[in-house]
Amino acid sequence: MSYDFDQVIERRGTASYKWDQSDKLFGRADLLPLWVADMDFSPPREVVDAIVERARQGVYGYTIRTDDYYDAVRGWLSRRHGWDVQPGWISSSPGVVPALSMLVMACTEPGDGIILQSPVYYPFYDVIRMNGRVVVDNPLVLRDGQYRMDFDLLEQQAKDGAKLLLLCSPHNPGGRVWTREELARVGEICERHGVLVVADEIHHDLVLKPHRHTPYASISKACANHSITCIAPSKTFNLAGLQAASVIIPNERLRRVYTQQLKRLSLHMETYFGLSAVVSSYTYGDQWLDELLAYLAGSVDALIAFCAERLPQVRPIRPEGTYMVWLDCRAVSEDPEELKRLMFEEAGVAFSEGSVFGRQGAGFLRVNLACPRALLMEALERFAAAIEARAAKR
């Protein structure tokens, strides 16, 4: 069995967050949207079949986690990531971001400092600030085309009393897949100073060769004991609309705290279709994912080659993971508003403007590669033509 990732699927008119808001968000309806992390690919056939069969049952009542759910999650993590988890460690959430917010509420107090590593996925800021906590920024250092952690600053921030680290692993938007050694050093610092690590590992399956994802909690007993890991099939298999994530908590006390928060918000039931999505994707999705990763690697190469030939002033950071590429456009403009005008008004494309990921993101754009390659190349052509047209006017 093979999958056709070049197939163009019409998504306009489907209540798509990505495709049906261009006029509202960007001022024109004919944009090519390569911004939000939502793929334009159908999931594995077995997943579609499982959801259709679930729909045919015809009674859509309250839903519980089954043994199949635990077996599927555990099997996937063992098979794909070499991490053996116990069934009792696994809880759930409607999504990874809701889980992050619930964990911030449950495990910290208003006014507590929470560390993030900017530029980073922008909901991290929301789950801190909107819950009355304080952002403690531990900016990543861009060196030789790769982001690195500032461990000295992290040590100082932990020593100064930060309570929790929101770890983005693999990192979005920078595309880093943190090495085992880097994560172990994070673990030593957080263990030394009593910092809880909440690891957003939603992109853990989307890692390009030769890189390999290391689950933070798998590094040592200490890391497992002071961490909570959030995963979901949503990014891996394009299932975000089904509202299903897993929250893995080896520490019994932290599990009780999280379970209380779920019940407090009455979010302890599974979603009816999400259950089938988790079980089917983690049971049958290996080949589809392997083929997807090969396709994405080709798209990364195509984008980098295009920039070298047509956009030498734009420097793409080659991703090790995720399906996004972070473009350094500072030679074009460091002004976020200018880059928005270039994209939306002149090029007719929508990439993600970088300053929303933190002030270090000003002058950068994030491009979503998870679409048919012809669509990606059309968007890049539009972007290049707009830049060339600007240059011709000067």
Disulfide bonds with the S-S distance in Angstrom:
none
